[in-house]
Amino acid sequence: MIDVTHQINAARRKVGTRVLEAGEARTVTISRTYDAPVDDVWDACTNPERIPRWFLPVSGELRLGGRYQIEGNAGGKIERCDPPTGFSATWEYGDEVSWIEVLLTPGSEGGTLLVLEHIAHVDDTRWAEFGPGAVGVGWDLMILGLDGYLSASESRVTPQEAEAWSLSEEGRRFAALSSRRWCEANIAAGADEAAARAAGERVTAFYTTVPDEPPGS
């Protein structure tokens, strides 16, 4: 079993804004320290042979200026690449374009601190409906997968098991706690508490509602 509470507490979450050329954007930042050297964490995050071991298969050219595509997920262009300390890329899903920035530094007590910031133009209506948890829960799941891989934990959830695990009691508890923490980060950033909690409840429902089984199953 995964220690869900420990995994949730191991990450830090922050919500904010940033001014881009096209106007103000929302930022969602998650960080976590891994018990692995910077070079190893960098390789795990950028080596196309290792990424599928903890996330999803990726194709394309993982180099500065190259384009990538994550299977069944986002794609984009690598805009900055500074081995082994970080990279930035566009994050393109359907017609929507946002950006991710990843920074790796030695942890204050050893290991590697990974900081991931997701920057997106989100209209007020959509933000009010779901808040930061709309993408934040997914990033929590991503850093959980990376931790299990880097620590070689026997209880880790492999990419092949991820979908089934997300519907399990343990997986739904993880998503609910993640959603709650993103709600708290939103309130800490100045959001109206009642509105933020309502958005958080909608995100929690999205991630924890088990689909009905088809007739005859």
N, CA, C and O of each residue as an XYZ file, in Angstrom:
868
protein
N       0.827     -1.208      0.000
C       0.000      0.000      0.000
C       0.861      1.257      0.000
O       1.951      1.283      0.572
N       0.361      2.278     -0.639
C       1.041      3.569     -0.652
C       0.619      4.366      0.579
O      -0.559      4.395      0.937
N       1.583      5.005      1.217
C       1.277      5.890      2.346
C       0.774      7.207      1.754
O       1.554      8.124      1.498
N      -0.522      7.283      1.545
C      -1.118      8.420      0.852
C      -0.849      9.735      1.584
O      -0.480     10.732      0.963
N      -1.033      9.732      2.886
C      -0.822     10.967      3.650
C       0.617     11.452      3.533
O       0.862     12.645      3.358
N       1.568     10.527      3.629
C       2.982     10.904      3.491
C       3.249     11.487      2.111
O       3.930     12.505      1.986
N       2.721     10.852      1.086
C       2.969     11.320     -0.280
C       2.378     12.711     -0.496
O       3.004     13.556     -1.137
N       1.200     12.952      0.022
C       0.582     14.274     -0.111
C       1.387     15.318      0.652
O       1.610     16.422      0.153
N       1.823     14.970      1.860
C       2.574     15.920      2.685
C       3.976     16.190      2.147
O       4.585     17.203      2.491
N       4.491     15.296      1.306
C       5.849     15.456      0.785
C       5.943     16.566     -0.256
O       7.040     17.034     -0.561
N       4.817     16.989     -0.797
C       4.813     18.016     -1.846
C       4.359     19.357     -1.286
O       3.612     19.425     -0.310
N       4.828     20.413     -1.922
C       4.395     21.769     -1.601
C       3.687     22.342     -2.822
O       4.094     22.097     -3.958
N       2.635     23.099     -2.585
C       1.805     23.616     -3.671
C       1.606     25.119     -3.517
O       1.447     25.633     -2.409
N       1.618     25.810     -4.654
C       1.477     27.267     -4.629
C       0.689     27.712     -5.852
O       0.839     27.154     -6.939
N      -0.143     28.712     -5.665
C      -0.958     29.269     -6.743
C      -0.630     30.747     -6.873
O      -0.484     31.444     -5.869
N      -0.514     31.230     -8.110
C      -0.195     32.639     -8.291
C      -0.539     33.122     -9.684
O      -1.346     32.509    -10.382
N       0.072     34.219    -10.083
C      -0.125     34.788    -11.414
C       1.219     35.241    -11.969
O       2.185     35.438    -11.233
N       1.250     35.396    -13.267
C       2.437     35.916    -13.934
C       1.979     36.731    -15.142
O       1.027     36.350    -15.823
N       2.642     37.831    -15.406
C       2.291     38.668    -16.549
C       3.130     38.245    -17.753
O       4.359     38.303    -17.719
N       2.449     37.819    -18.818
C       3.090     37.453    -20.077
C       2.747     38.494    -21.136
O       1.962     39.409    -20.889
N       3.342     38.347    -22.311
C       3.080     39.312    -23.387
C       1.597     39.369    -23.733
O       1.067     40.429    -24.066
N       0.932     38.214    -23.649
C      -0.487     38.156    -24.005
C      -1.401     38.521    -22.842
O      -2.623     38.474    -22.977
N      -0.821     38.884    -21.702
C      -1.629     39.268    -20.551
C      -1.337     38.416    -19.333
O      -0.396     37.621    -19.322
N      -2.146     38.589    -18.317
C      -1.920     37.875    -17.057
C      -2.278     36.402    -17.190
O      -3.292     36.045    -17.789
N      -1.429     35.556    -16.622
C      -1.646     34.114    -16.657
C      -1.699     33.575    -15.234
O      -1.160     34.184    -14.310
N      -2.344     32.445    -15.066
C      -2.386     31.754    -13.779
C      -1.172     30.833    -13.673
O      -0.711     30.289    -14.676
N      -0.660     30.662    -12.463
C       0.451     29.736    -12.252
C       0.089     28.741    -11.156
O      -0.489     29.094    -10.128
N       0.442     27.510    -11.406
C       0.262     26.422    -10.446
C       1.628     25.782    -10.267
O       2.209     25.289    -11.234
N       2.151     25.783     -9.048
C       3.510     25.299     -8.795
C       3.488     24.177     -7.771
O       2.861     24.291     -6.718
N       4.182     23.090     -8.094
C       4.319     21.970     -7.168
C       5.796     21.643     -7.026
O       6.542     21.689     -8.005
N       6.220     21.316     -5.821
C       7.633     20.999     -5.592
C       7.748     19.821     -4.640
O       6.879     19.578     -3.803
N       8.846     19.100     -4.797
C       9.085     17.929     -3.949
C      10.563     17.588     -3.988
O      11.227     17.774     -5.007
N      11.077     17.084     -2.864
C      12.464     16.633     -2.801
C      12.514     15.121     -2.977
O      11.770     14.383     -2.331
N      13.404     14.671     -3.861
C      13.590     13.240     -4.132
C      14.926     12.777     -3.578
O      15.908     13.519     -3.590
N      14.953     11.553     -3.097
C      16.178     10.974     -2.553
C      17.011     10.391     -3.689
O      17.205      9.179     -3.786
N      17.496     11.283     -4.541
C      18.297     10.896     -5.704
C      19.102     12.113     -6.134
O      18.662     13.244     -5.924
N      20.282     11.905     -6.736
C      21.092     13.043     -7.178
C      20.452     13.783     -8.342
O      19.623     13.229     -9.064
N      20.844     15.035     -8.515
C      20.275     15.870     -9.572
C      20.417     15.216    -10.939
O      19.463     15.206    -11.717
N      21.585     14.673    -11.244
C      21.808     14.070    -12.558
C      20.823     12.937    -12.833
O      20.341     12.784    -13.955
N      20.524     12.143    -11.800
C      19.617     11.009    -11.979
C      18.187     11.483    -12.176
O      17.464     10.945    -13.015
N      17.771     12.486    -11.410
C      16.417     13.018    -11.574
C      16.275     13.663    -12.951
O      15.252     13.497    -13.615
N      17.294     14.391    -13.375
C      17.270     14.992    -14.710
C      17.106     13.912    -15.777
O      16.278     14.048    -16.678
N      17.884     12.849    -15.677
C      17.815     11.790    -16.684
C      16.455     11.100    -16.666
O      15.912     10.769    -17.720
N      15.906     10.884    -15.475
C      14.599     10.240    -15.379
C      13.508     11.087    -16.024
O      12.529     10.553    -16.545
N      13.678     12.407    -15.988
C      12.671     13.326    -16.529
C      12.858     13.646    -18.005
O      11.951     14.190    -18.635
N      14.015     13.319    -18.564
C      14.304     13.737    -19.942
C      14.724     12.602    -20.866
O      14.819     12.807    -22.076
N      14.973     11.434    -20.341
C      15.395     10.292    -21.149
C      14.149      9.563    -21.653
O      13.385      9.038    -20.843
N      13.924      9.517    -22.975
C      12.695      8.904    -23.493
C      12.571      7.423    -23.181
O      11.478      6.864    -23.266
N      13.682      6.776    -22.820
C      13.606      5.370    -22.439
C      13.163      5.205    -20.987
O      12.598      4.173    -20.625
N      13.415      6.214    -20.154
C      13.061      6.119    -18.734
C      11.704      6.735    -18.407
O      11.034      6.282    -17.479
N      11.291      7.747    -19.142
C      10.023      8.422    -18.836
C       8.835      7.454    -18.781
O       8.015      7.568    -17.870
N       8.710      6.495    -19.730
C       7.554      5.589    -19.672
C       7.560      4.663    -18.459
O       6.538      4.048    -18.152
N       8.679      4.554    -17.773
C       8.739      3.675    -16.605
C       8.010      4.272    -15.410
O       7.687      3.565    -14.456
N       7.751      5.580    -15.465
C       7.029      6.202    -14.345
C       5.889      7.111    -14.794
O       5.082      7.546    -13.972
N       5.817      7.404    -16.112
C       4.774      8.308    -16.600
C       4.097      7.695    -17.810
O       3.348      6.728    -17.669
N       4.341      8.227    -18.984
C       3.733      7.751    -20.215
C       4.781      7.743    -21.324
O       5.766      8.476    -21.239
N       4.589      6.928    -22.362
C       5.519      6.946    -23.493
C       5.563      8.328    -24.137
O       4.550      9.021    -24.223
N       6.749      8.712    -24.583
C       6.912     10.015    -25.214
C       7.695      9.842    -26.506
O       8.642      9.057    -26.564
N       7.301     10.573    -27.538
C       7.992     10.528    -28.824
C       8.427     11.933    -29.204
O       8.024     12.915    -28.581
N       9.263     12.014    -30.245
C       9.737     13.310    -30.710
C      11.208     13.507    -30.433
O      11.941     12.546    -30.199
N      11.638     14.753    -30.460
C      13.038     15.099    -30.232
C      13.158     15.873    -28.923
O      12.776     17.041    -28.842
N      13.690     15.212    -27.906
C      13.816     15.850    -26.593
C      15.117     16.634    -26.542
O      16.090     16.221    -25.912
N      15.108     17.766    -27.216
C      16.262     18.667    -27.281
C      15.732     20.081    -27.463
O      14.552     20.281    -27.751
N      16.618     21.060    -27.292
C      16.221     22.449    -27.465
C      15.639     22.659    -28.862
O      16.279     22.327    -29.860
N      14.443     23.202    -28.930
C      13.784     23.442    -30.205
C      13.017     22.256    -30.743
O      12.268     22.392    -31.710
N      13.191     21.091    -30.134
C      12.504     19.896    -30.602
C      11.063     19.849    -30.127
O      10.685     20.517    -29.165
N      10.273     19.054    -30.813
C       8.881     18.859    -30.421
C       8.715     17.462    -29.832
O       9.380     16.511    -30.241
N       7.819     17.368    -28.868
C       7.571     16.093    -28.199
C       6.072     15.830    -28.172
O       5.264     16.745    -28.329
N       5.716     14.576    -27.971
C       4.313     14.208    -27.807
C       4.223     13.098    -26.772
O       4.813     12.031    -26.942
N       3.485     13.354    -25.703
C       3.237     12.339    -24.686
C       2.008     11.548    -25.110
O       0.973     12.130    -25.434
N       2.119     10.240    -25.107
C       1.045      9.388    -25.602
C      -0.254      9.625    -24.826
O      -0.300      9.472    -23.605
N      -1.305     10.001    -25.559
C      -2.600     10.225    -24.939
C      -2.674     11.452    -24.058
O      -3.602     11.590    -23.260
N      -1.708     12.346    -24.193
C      -1.659     13.502    -23.305
C      -1.191     14.718    -24.102
O      -1.529     14.855    -25.278
N      -0.434     15.580    -23.485
C      -0.010     16.825    -24.127
C       1.229     16.629    -25.000
O       1.928     15.620    -24.905
N       1.473     17.605    -25.839
C       2.698     17.687    -26.623
C       3.187     19.118    -26.557
O       2.628     19.940    -25.830
N       4.236     19.421    -27.319
C       4.711     20.798    -27.306
C       6.110     20.942    -27.845
O       6.649     20.036    -28.480
N       6.693     22.104    -27.579
C       8.035     22.436    -28.059
C       8.927     22.770    -26.874
O       8.517     23.485    -25.959
N      10.140     22.255    -26.895
C      11.096     22.526    -25.827
C      11.751     23.877    -26.101
O      12.456     24.037    -27.098
N      11.521     24.844    -25.222
C      11.976     26.212    -25.442
C      13.258     26.544    -24.694
O      13.977     27.466    -25.077
N      13.547     25.811    -23.645
C      14.794     26.010    -22.893
C      15.258     24.667    -22.373
O      14.449     23.854    -21.927
N      16.568     24.429    -22.430
C      17.112     23.159    -21.956
C      18.489     23.418    -21.355
O      19.439     23.734    -22.071
N      18.590     23.280    -20.031
C      19.840     23.547    -19.316
C      20.214     22.340    -18.451
O      20.021     22.366    -17.235
N      20.753     21.276    -19.076
C      21.099     20.074    -18.304
C      22.137     20.387    -17.235
O      23.076     21.131    -17.520
N      22.022     19.864    -16.029
C      20.888     19.065    -15.533
C      19.987     19.874    -14.597
O      19.382     19.315    -13.682
N      19.898     21.182    -14.822
C      19.194     22.019    -13.840
C      17.770     22.393    -14.221
O      17.020     22.864    -13.366
N      17.373     22.200    -15.477
C      15.996     22.524    -15.782
C      15.690     22.676    -17.257
O      16.586     22.677    -18.101
N      14.415     22.804    -17.546
C      13.960     23.026    -18.922
C      12.595     23.694    -18.870
O      11.921     23.693    -17.840
N      12.205     24.262    -19.999
C      10.854     24.808    -20.144
C      10.321     24.394    -21.504
O      11.083     24.187    -22.449
N       9.012     24.277    -21.589
C       8.399     23.807    -22.830
C       6.962     24.289    -22.907
O       6.343     24.607    -21.892
N       6.443     24.337    -24.116
C       5.010     24.569    -24.247
C       4.298     23.270    -23.882
O       4.846     22.176    -24.019
N       3.076     23.422    -23.420
C       2.251     22.275    -23.021
C       0.950     22.408    -23.799
O       0.054     23.155    -23.405
N       0.854     21.683    -24.901
C      -0.241     21.857    -25.849
C      -1.179     20.656    -25.793
O      -0.780     19.517    -26.038
N      -2.423     20.940    -25.466
C      -3.434     19.882    -25.377
C      -4.661     20.348    -26.145
O      -5.332     21.296    -25.736
N      -4.954     19.684    -27.258
C      -6.026     20.157    -28.122
C      -5.675     21.522    -28.677
O      -4.586     21.716    -29.219
N      -6.589     22.468    -28.546
C      -6.351     23.828    -29.033
C      -5.750     24.739    -27.965
O      -5.516     25.920    -28.221
N      -5.498     24.205    -26.778
C      -5.009     25.027    -25.679
C      -3.491     24.933    -25.547
O      -2.916     23.845    -25.588
N      -2.860     26.087    -25.390
C      -1.404     26.146    -25.230
C      -1.086     26.792    -23.886
O      -1.546     27.894    -23.589
N      -0.300     26.097    -23.088
C       0.208     26.645    -21.836
C       1.694     26.318    -21.776
O       2.272     25.870    -22.767
N       2.312     26.537    -20.628
C       3.759     26.353    -20.534
C       4.112     25.652    -19.226
O       3.419     25.804    -18.220
N       5.194     24.887    -19.252
C       5.713     24.293    -18.024
C       7.183     24.681    -17.875
O       7.917     24.777    -18.859
N       7.590     24.897    -16.645
C       8.991     25.164    -16.330
C       9.403     24.219    -15.208
O       8.725     24.127    -14.184
N      10.507     23.523    -15.401
C      11.003     22.564    -14.414
C      12.387     23.003    -13.958
O      13.253     23.306    -14.778
N      12.588     23.034    -12.646
C      13.867     23.429    -12.065
C      14.326     22.339    -11.107
O      13.550     21.870    -10.275
N      15.588     21.938    -11.226
C      16.183     20.930    -10.346
C      17.370     21.544     -9.616
O      18.265     22.109    -10.245
N      17.379     21.435     -8.297
C      18.490     21.941     -7.493
C      18.775     20.950     -6.376
O      17.889     20.189     -5.987
N      20.005     20.947     -5.850
C      20.300     20.073     -4.710
C      19.411     20.440     -3.524
O      19.234     21.618     -3.215
N      18.852     19.424     -2.862
C      18.015     19.676     -1.697
C      18.832     20.176     -0.523
O      20.023     19.881     -0.428
N      18.211     20.926      0.371
C      18.926     21.492      1.518
C      19.450     20.416      2.457
O      20.423     20.639      3.177
N      18.810     19.249      2.454
C      19.246     18.149      3.310
C      19.611     16.921      2.487
O      19.500     15.789      2.959
N      20.046     17.155      1.252
C      20.403     16.064      0.360
C      19.313     15.814     -0.665
O      18.223     16.380     -0.583
N      19.616     14.967     -1.624
C      18.644     14.674     -2.664
C      18.487     15.820     -3.644
O      19.373     16.664     -3.778
N      17.356     15.842     -4.326
C      17.095     16.841     -5.359
C      15.723     17.463     -5.172
O      14.723     16.761     -5.022
N      15.686     18.785     -5.182
C      14.414     19.501     -5.135
C      13.942     19.738     -6.562
O      14.630     20.383     -7.352
N      12.767     19.214     -6.886
C      12.147     19.446     -8.193
C      11.019     20.451     -8.019
O      10.139     20.277     -7.175
N      11.055     21.501     -8.822
C       9.989     22.504     -8.822
C       9.396     22.559    -10.220
O      10.113     22.800    -11.192
N       8.097     22.339    -10.326
C       7.413     22.400    -11.616
C       6.346     23.483    -11.551
O       5.482     23.475    -10.674
N       6.422     24.413    -12.496
C       5.427     25.483    -12.587
C       4.672     25.350    -13.897
O       5.277     25.245    -14.964
N       3.361     25.355    -13.813
C       2.495     25.291    -14.994
C       1.844     26.662    -15.145
O       1.162     27.134    -14.235
N       2.054     27.296    -16.286
C       1.586     28.656    -16.538
C       0.541     28.607    -17.650
O       0.797     28.055    -18.720
N      -0.627     29.180    -17.401
C      -1.689     29.098    -18.404
C      -2.602     30.314    -18.342
O      -2.850     30.878    -17.276
N      -3.094     30.702    -19.514
C      -4.146     31.714    -19.577
C      -5.477     30.986    -19.354
O      -5.906     30.194    -20.193
N      -6.107     31.256    -18.243
C      -7.378     30.610    -17.902
C      -8.411     31.700    -17.649
O      -8.193     32.594    -16.831
N      -9.538     31.621    -18.356
C     -10.548     32.668    -18.160
C     -11.178     32.539    -16.775
O     -11.172     31.468    -16.169
N     -11.714     33.645    -16.297
C     -12.232     33.702    -14.931
C     -13.351     32.691    -14.685
O     -13.455     32.134    -13.593
N     -14.179     32.457    -15.687
C     -15.297     31.521    -15.517
C     -14.798     30.104    -15.280
O     -15.272     29.409    -14.381
N     -13.852     29.689    -16.080
C     -13.312     28.337    -15.931
C     -12.541     28.206    -14.624
O     -12.641     27.186    -13.942
N     -11.775     29.233    -14.273
C     -11.018     29.187    -13.017
C     -11.971     29.106    -11.825
O     -11.713     28.372    -10.872
N     -13.061     29.854    -11.878
C     -14.033     29.822    -10.789
C     -14.685     28.450    -10.667
O     -15.059     28.032     -9.572
N     -14.820     27.756    -11.785
C     -15.487     26.450    -11.762
C     -14.615     25.364    -11.142
O     -15.101     24.538    -10.369
N     -13.309     25.365    -11.485
C     -12.450     24.266    -11.042
C     -11.206     24.697    -10.267
O     -10.653     23.902     -9.506
N     -10.758     25.936    -10.444
C      -9.574     26.384     -9.725
C      -8.315     25.630    -10.119
O      -8.278     25.003    -11.178
N      -7.286     25.679     -9.287
C      -5.994     25.073     -9.632
C      -6.005     23.553     -9.636
O      -5.147     22.928    -10.259
N      -6.967     22.956     -8.948
C      -7.011     21.497     -8.890
C      -7.247     20.844    -10.233
O      -6.938     19.665    -10.406
N      -7.791     21.588    -11.196
C      -8.054     21.029    -12.522
C      -6.798     20.434    -13.139
O      -6.849     19.399    -13.802
N      -5.665     21.100    -12.913
C      -4.390     20.554    -13.398
C      -3.526     20.060    -12.246
O      -2.681     19.183    -12.424
N      -3.744     20.630    -11.061
C      -2.883     20.311     -9.928
C      -2.921     18.861     -9.509
O      -1.884     18.288     -9.174
N      -4.108     18.247     -9.519
C      -4.204     16.843     -9.122
C      -3.399     15.966    -10.077
O      -2.749     15.010     -9.653
N      -3.443     16.294    -11.356
C      -2.651     15.538    -12.326
C      -1.160     15.641    -12.062
O      -0.434     14.656    -12.194
N      -0.695     16.834    -11.688
C       0.727     16.987    -11.374
C       1.084     16.244    -10.092
O       2.190     15.716     -9.973
N       0.169     16.197     -9.136
C       0.417     15.396     -7.936
C       0.609     13.926     -8.300
O       1.502     13.262     -7.774
N      -0.224     13.429     -9.192
C      -0.100     12.041     -9.625
C       1.221     11.812    -10.345
O       1.833     10.753    -10.207
N       1.661     12.803    -11.113
C       2.921     12.685    -11.834
C       4.102     12.587    -10.881
O       4.958     11.718    -11.045
N       4.159     13.471     -9.886
C       5.312     13.433     -8.987
C       5.262     12.217     -8.066
O       6.298     11.769     -7.574
N       4.061     11.681     -7.830
C       3.944     10.420     -7.094
C       4.587      9.294     -7.890
O       5.339      8.488     -7.342
N       4.289      9.239     -9.184
C       4.876      8.208    -10.029
C       6.385      8.301    -10.091
O       7.075      7.282    -10.079
N       6.906      9.526    -10.160
C       8.352      9.711    -10.212
C       9.002      9.262     -8.912
O      10.073      8.655     -8.934
N       8.367      9.553     -7.779
C       8.931      9.129     -6.500
C       8.992      7.611     -6.402
O      10.003      7.057     -5.969
N       7.923      6.938     -6.798
C       7.917      5.485     -6.735
C       9.002      4.879     -7.593
O       9.637      3.896     -7.210
N       9.215      5.475     -8.765
C      10.247      4.968     -9.674
C      11.640      5.211     -9.124
O      12.462      4.295     -9.103
N      11.921      6.426     -8.680
C      13.263      6.756     -8.197
C      13.617      6.007     -6.917
O      14.779      5.669     -6.694
N      12.626      5.751     -6.083
C      12.890      5.052     -4.822
C      12.804      3.543     -4.965
O      13.104      2.805     -4.026
N      12.387      3.081     -6.160
C      12.237      1.642     -6.413
C      11.345      0.995     -5.358
O      11.593     -0.127     -4.918
N      10.308      1.720     -4.963
C       9.399      1.227     -3.928
C       8.612      0.023     -4.426
O       8.101      0.024     -5.546
N       8.518     -1.006     -3.583
C       7.754     -2.193     -3.944
C       6.258     -1.893     -4.009
O       5.510     -2.608     -4.676
N       5.824     -0.849     -3.325
C       4.398     -0.514     -3.298
C       4.021      0.530     -4.344
O       2.885      1.003     -4.363
N       4.957      0.893     -5.209
C       4.683      1.956     -6.172
C       3.628      1.540     -7.185
O       3.405      0.354     -7.425
N       2.990      2.531     -7.769
C       2.009      2.308     -8.819
C       2.711      2.491    -10.158
O       3.202      3.580    -10.454
N       2.764      1.444    -10.963
C       3.410      1.541    -12.267
C       2.457      2.220    -13.249
O       1.254      2.281    -12.996
N       2.978      2.729    -14.366
C       2.093      3.342    -15.358
C       0.998      2.389    -15.833
O      -0.113      2.818    -16.144
N       1.314      1.090    -15.888
C       0.337      0.106    -16.334
C      -0.792     -0.078    -15.315
O      -1.898     -0.487    -15.670
N      -0.504      0.225    -14.065
C      -1.492      0.056    -12.996
C      -2.223      1.351    -12.654
O      -3.185      1.341    -11.885
N      -1.770      2.456    -13.221
C      -2.234      3.776    -12.783
C      -3.737      3.970    -12.941
O      -4.387      4.490    -12.035
N      -4.299      3.562    -14.071
C      -5.726      3.801    -14.298
C      -6.575      3.038    -13.284
O      -7.499      3.600    -12.695
N      -6.259      1.753    -13.081
C      -7.024      0.961    -12.120
C      -6.833      1.499    -10.703
O      -7.780      1.550     -9.919
N      -5.593      1.903    -10.378
C      -5.322      2.422     -9.036
C      -6.094      3.705     -8.775
O      -6.574      3.925     -7.663
N      -6.217      4.548     -9.782
C      -6.910      5.828     -9.595
C      -8.375      5.632     -9.226
O      -8.988      6.520     -8.633
N      -8.946      4.471     -9.572
C     -10.340      4.182     -9.245
C     -10.479      3.403     -7.945
O     -11.590      3.184     -7.462
N      -9.346      2.984     -7.379
C      -9.377      2.240     -6.121
C      -9.646      3.193     -4.961
O      -9.566      4.412     -5.118
N      -9.965      2.632     -3.799
C     -10.200      3.471     -2.625
C      -8.965      4.306     -2.296
O      -9.073      5.484     -1.955
N      -7.780      3.676     -2.403
C      -6.530      4.377     -2.111
C      -6.286      5.500     -3.109
O      -5.904      6.606     -2.727
N      -6.506      5.217     -4.379
C      -6.297      6.227     -5.411
C      -7.254      7.393     -5.287
O      -6.863      8.545     -5.476
N      -8.511      7.100     -4.970
C      -9.495      8.178     -4.818
C      -9.205      9.018     -3.574
O      -9.458     10.223     -3.558
N      -8.674      8.374     -2.535
C      -8.297      9.141     -1.338
C      -7.142     10.081     -1.663
O      -7.122     11.225     -1.209
N      -6.180      9.600     -2.446
C      -5.058     10.445     -2.852
C      -5.569     11.661     -3.621
O      -5.165     12.790     -3.342
N      -6.459     11.430     -4.589
C      -6.984     12.530     -5.400
C      -7.770     13.523     -4.548
O      -7.675     14.733     -4.755
N      -8.541     13.015     -3.593
C      -9.330     13.900     -2.736
C      -8.435     14.771     -1.863
O      -8.697     15.962     -1.695
N      -7.374     14.177     -1.305
C      -6.453     14.955     -0.479
C      -5.683     15.968     -1.321
O      -5.446     17.095     -0.887
N      -5.294     15.559     -2.526
C      -4.612     16.485     -3.430
C      -5.514     17.667     -3.755
O      -5.081     18.818     -3.702
N      -6.768     17.384     -4.091
C      -7.718     18.449     -4.408
C      -7.882     19.402     -3.230
O      -7.961     20.617     -3.411
N      -7.931     18.844     -2.025
C      -8.074     19.684     -0.831
C      -6.871     20.605     -0.659
O      -7.023     21.781     -0.329
N      -5.677     20.066     -0.884
C      -4.470     20.886     -0.727
C      -4.409     21.987     -1.777
O      -3.960     23.095     -1.482
N      -4.852     21.702     -2.990
C      -4.861     22.749     -4.014
C      -5.898     23.820     -3.679
O      -5.693     25.003     -3.952
N      -6.997     23.399     -3.092
C      -7.996     24.361     -2.628
C      -7.388     25.275     -1.569
O      -7.582     26.490     -1.604
N      -6.657     24.691     -0.631
C      -6.022     25.481      0.427
C      -4.984     26.440     -0.149
O      -4.853     27.573      0.316
N      -4.243     25.980     -1.168
C      -3.256     26.853     -1.807
C      -3.943     28.014     -2.513
O      -3.434     29.135     -2.526
N      -5.098     27.739     -3.098
C      -5.860     28.785     -3.778
C      -6.336     29.841     -2.776
O      -6.259     31.039     -3.045
N      -6.824     29.389     -1.629
C      -7.271     30.316     -0.584
C      -6.095     31.131     -0.057
O      -6.216     32.333      0.176
N      -4.949     30.461      0.130
C      -3.754     31.162      0.608
C      -3.303     32.235     -0.371
O      -2.682     33.222      0.022
N      -3.620     32.037     -1.661
C      -3.240     33.015     -2.684
C      -4.224     34.174     -2.769
O      -4.025     35.101     -3.554
N      -5.284     34.127     -1.965
C      -6.221     35.246     -1.936
C      -7.593     34.976     -2.504
O      -8.416     35.888     -2.579
N      -7.868     33.727     -2.914
C      -9.176     33.415     -3.480
C     -10.258     33.468     -2.403
O      -9.990     33.233     -1.225
N     -11.466     33.777     -2.819
C     -12.604     33.740     -1.909
C     -12.760     32.317     -1.378
O     -12.807     31.366     -2.158
N     -12.839     32.168     -0.075
C     -12.820     30.827      0.516
C     -14.004     29.973      0.069
O     -13.820     28.814     -0.303
N     -15.196     30.519      0.100
C     -16.377     29.741     -0.277
C     -16.307     29.303     -1.736
O     -16.616     28.156     -2.059
N     -15.900     30.215     -2.614
C     -15.798     29.891     -4.036
C     -14.705     28.860     -4.278
O     -14.874     27.947     -5.086
N     -13.577     29.006     -3.574
C     -12.470     28.068     -3.741
C     -12.864     26.675     -3.277
O     -12.509     25.684     -3.915
N     -13.592     26.592     -2.175
C     -13.997     25.277     -1.666
C     -15.028     24.628     -2.588
O     -15.025     23.409     -2.763
N     -15.900     25.428     -3.170
C     -16.872     24.884     -4.119
C     -16.169     24.330     -5.353
O     -16.523     23.261     -5.849
N     -15.166     25.067     -5.848
C     -14.391     24.586     -6.994
C     -13.650     23.309     -6.626
O     -13.600     22.368     -7.418
N     -13.072     23.272     -5.422
C     -12.366     22.084     -4.972
C     -13.269     20.875     -4.890
O     -12.846     19.767     -5.219
N     -14.511     21.065     -4.458
C     -15.460     19.956     -4.383
C     -15.777     19.411     -5.773
O     -15.953     18.205     -5.944
N     -15.849     20.297     -6.763
C     -16.113     19.839     -8.126
C     -14.932     19.035     -8.661
O     -15.122     18.023     -9.336
N     -13.715     19.483     -8.360
C     -12.529     18.735     -8.788
C     -12.490     17.375     -8.102
O     -12.224     16.359     -8.744
N     -12.754     17.356     -6.808
C     -12.758     16.093     -6.072
C     -13.770     15.125     -6.665
O     -13.471     13.944     -6.838
N     -14.958     15.611     -6.974
C     -15.986     14.754     -7.561
C     -15.529     14.195     -8.902
O     -15.783     13.031     -9.213
N     -14.857     15.022     -9.692
C     -14.381     14.572    -11.003
C     -13.406     13.412    -10.863
O     -13.486     12.437    -11.610
N     -12.488     13.514     -9.908
C     -11.443     12.507     -9.770
C     -11.856     11.299     -8.934
O     -11.191     10.265     -8.994
N     -12.916     11.398     -8.169
C     -13.248     10.304     -7.251
C     -14.540      9.576     -7.583
O     -14.863      8.572     -6.948
N     -15.284     10.066     -8.566
C     -16.515      9.384     -8.954
C     -16.184      8.188     -9.831
O     -15.578      8.339    -10.892
N     -16.578      7.007     -9.392
C     -16.298      5.787    -10.150
C     -17.352      5.637    -11.239
O     -18.547      5.686    -10.945
N     -16.933      5.454    -12.501
C     -17.902      5.301    -13.589
C     -18.798      4.087    -13.359
O     -18.364      3.071    -12.817
N     -20.053      4.213    -13.780
C     -20.966      3.077    -13.678
C     -20.499      1.959    -14.590
O     -20.032      2.203    -15.703
N     -20.629      0.731    -14.111
C     -20.262     -0.406    -14.947
C     -21.325     -0.601    -16.021
O     -22.514     -0.427    -15.755
N     -20.899     -0.965    -17.250
C     -21.876     -1.183    -18.315
C     -22.773     -2.371    -17.990
O     -22.343     -3.289    -17.290
N     -24.013     -2.375    -18.483
C     -24.930     -3.483    -18.222
C     -24.323     -4.819    -18.641
O     -23.694     -4.925    -19.694
N     -24.519     -5.827    -17.812
C     -24.029     -7.160    -18.145
C     -22.585     -7.398    -17.815
O     -22.066     -8.480    -18.091
N     -21.890     -6.393    -17.213
C     -20.474     -6.574    -16.897
C     -20.312     -7.338    -15.595
O     -19.187     -7.588    -15.162
